[in-house]
Amino acid sequence: MNTKTSGVQVSLAELVRLRSQLFKTKLSNHKKVKTTTVGGYPSFFHGRGMDFLELRHYQPGDDIRAINWRVTARTGKTHIKLFREERERPVFLLVDYGPQMFFGTQVKFKSVVAAYVAAWLAWTANAYGDRVGGLIFSAAEKHKKLAPASGQRAVSRLLKALVDNQPTQEGYLQKGQFSSALVQLQKMAYPGSLICT
């Protein structure tokens, strides 16, 4: 890479290289689940998972397959077991690529540092089995939306979007554009998501 442009523009190779610099960093204080076939985090939803949640009285509409026959026989009242499902957690990254990011110190532009941080967070989320998505915000009202997906392909898609949509000096940030980006991100995210800005 040309050393004159290394602090001004970011390359895909630089962002991919960040994968080898992952340390023992957690994006949350949740305890890691032992099996990763379904997901790495306990869900807020009750379902047919493996993690026992509670034992309660049967209510109309409950799944009859969850009836605990031993407790029902002992108490004389119908009881069911509830379990917590394990789910993959979506991680949304909001990256500011407005024209105000097209400057910096003697080392790197702010846009390059933002791309490095976003790439590092994406690789970390991928290492923990999370789904990665996000929104790249720019002044030209051409926000790049990325739906959350799992695996290395999702991280590669985000890194490519970071390289392809780098900011320039052209344009200016109009009032309310950042708020509209937050509203769009709020529509994309749902309960249980982790949002990094």
C-alpha positions in Angstrom: 0.0 0.0 0.0 1.2 3.5 -0.7 2.4 5.1 2.6 1.1 8.5 1.5 -2.5 7.3 1.5 -2.4 4.7 4.3 -3.7 7.1 6.9 -6.3 8.7 4.5 -8.0 5.7 3.0 -8.4 2.3 4.4 -7.9 -1.0 2.5 -9.7 -4.3 2.7 -6.4 -6.0 3.5 -5.9 -3.8 6.6 -9.4 -4.6 7.9 -9.0 -8.3 7.3 -5.6 -8.2 9.1 -7.4 -7.0 12.3 -8.8 -10.5 12.7 -5.4 -11.7 14.0 -5.4 -9.0 16.7 -8.4 -10.2 18.6 -7.8 -10.5 22.3 -9.9 -11.8 25.1 -12.5 -9.1 24.7 -16.2 -9.6 25.4 -18.9 -7.5 23.9 -21.2 -8.3 26.8 -21.0 -9.7 30.3 -23.2 -12.7 29.4 -21.9 -16.1 30.2 -21.0 -18.1 27.1 -23.2 -21.1 26.5 -21.5 -24.5 26.2 -23.0 -25.4 22.9 -23.1 -23.1 19.9 -25.4 -25.0 17.6 -28.4 -22.7 18.2 -26.9 -19.6 19.7 -24.4 -18.2 22.2 -26.7 -16.2 24.4 -29.8 -17.0 26.6 -32.9 -15.6 24.9 -35.6 -13.5 26.5 -38.1 -15.8 24.9 -39.4 -19.0 26.5 -39.4 -22.0 24.3 -38.1 -25.5 23.9 -34.5 -24.9 24.8 -32.2 -26.8 27.2 -31.9 -24.3 29.9 -34.5 -24.8 32.6 -36.3 -21.6 33.5 -39.2 -22.3 35.9 -42.0 -24.7 36.9 -45.5 -23.2 37.0 -49.2 -24.1 36.9 -50.6 -25.0 33.5 -52.5 -22.2 31.8 -54.8 -22.6 28.8 -52.8 -22.4 25.6 -49.6 -23.9 27.0 -47.9 -26.7 25.2 -49.1 -30.0 26.6 -45.8 -31.6 25.7 -44.2 -29.5 28.5 -46.4 -31.0 31.3 -44.3 -32.3 34.2 -46.2 -35.5 35.1 -44.3 -36.2 38.3 -45.1 -32.8 39.9 -48.7 -33.0 38.5 -49.2 -36.5 40.2 -47.6 -35.3 43.5 -49.6 -32.1 43.8 -52.8 -33.0 42.0 -52.5 -29.8 39.9 -51.1 -29.6 36.4 -47.7 -28.1 36.2 -45.5 -27.4 33.2 -41.7 -26.9 32.7 -40.5 -23.7 30.9 -37.1 -23.6 29.3 -35.1 -20.7 27.9 -34.0 -20.9 24.3 -30.5 -20.0 23.2 -30.3 -17.5 20.4 -27.7 -15.8 18.3 -27.5 -12.1 19.3 -27.4 -9.5 16.5 -24.7 -6.9 16.8 -25.4 -3.6 14.9 -22.6 -1.2 14.1 -23.5 2.4 13.3 -20.5 3.9 11.4 -20.3 7.6 10.9 -18.8 8.3 7.5 -19.8 11.9 7.2 -17.5 14.6 5.7 -16.5 15.7 9.3 -14.7 12.3 9.5 -12.4 13.2 6.5 -9.7 14.8 8.6 -7.4 13.8 11.3 -4.0 14.1 13.0 -0.6 13.3 11.6 -1.2 9.5 11.7 -4.7 8.6 10.5 -8.0 10.3 9.5 -11.0 9.8 11.8 -12.7 7.8 9.1 -9.9 5.3 9.0 -10.0 4.9 12.8 -13.8 4.4 12.6 -13.3 1.7 10.0 -10.7 0.0 12.2 -13.0 0.1 15.2 -16.0 -1.2 13.3 -13.9 -4.0 11.7 -12.4 -5.0 15.1 -15.9 -5.1 16.7 -17.2 -7.2 13.7 -14.4 -9.7 14.1 -15.0 -9.9 17.8 -18.7 -10.5 17.4 -18.0 -13.1 14.8 -15.6 -14.9 17.2 -18.4 -15.2 19.8 -20.9 -16.5 17.2 -23.0 -13.3 17.0 -24.7 -12.1 13.9 -23.1 -8.9 12.4 -25.0 -6.1 10.7 -25.1 -2.3 10.7 -25.6 1.0 9.1 -22.9 3.1 7.4 -24.0 6.7 7.7 -22.9 9.4 5.2 -23.8 12.9 4.4 -25.1 12.1 0.9 -28.3 10.5 2.4 -27.0 7.2 0.9 -26.9 5.2 4.1 -25.7 1.6 3.5 -27.9 -0.9 5.4 -26.6 -4.3 6.2 -29.0 -6.8 7.7 -27.5 -9.0 10.5 -26.0 -12.3 9.3 -23.7 -14.8 10.9 -20.3 -16.1 9.8 -17.2 -14.8 8.1 -19.2 -13.9 5.0 -21.2 -11.3 7.0 -18.0 -9.7 8.3 -16.5 -9.7 4.8 -19.6 -8.0 3.5 -19.3 -5.3 6.2 -15.6 -4.8 5.6 -16.2 -4.4 1.8 -19.0 -1.8 2.6 -16.6 0.1 4.8 -14.0 0.3 2.0 -16.5 1.1 -0.8 -18.3 3.9 1.1 -15.3 5.9 2.5 -16.0 9.6 3.0 -14.8 12.4 0.9 -14.5 16.2 1.4 -17.5 16.7 -0.8 -20.9 17.4 0.7 -21.9 18.7 4.1 -23.8 17.3 7.0 -27.4 18.7 7.0 -29.2 19.2 10.3 -31.1 16.1 11.4 -29.3 13.5 9.2 -27.7 11.8 12.1 -31.1 11.6 13.8 -32.6 10.0 10.7 -29.8 7.4 10.7 -30.6 6.6 14.3 -34.3 6.2 13.4 -33.3 3.8 10.6 -31.1 1.8 12.9 -33.9 1.6 15.5 -36.2 0.1 12.8 -33.5 -2.5 11.9 -32.7 -3.5 15.5 -35.0 -5.5 17.8 -35.0 -6.4 21.5 -31.8 -8.2 22.6 -29.6 -6.6 20.0 -26.3 -5.0 20.8 -25.8 -1.6 19.1 -22.3 -0.1 18.8 -21.9 3.5 17.6 
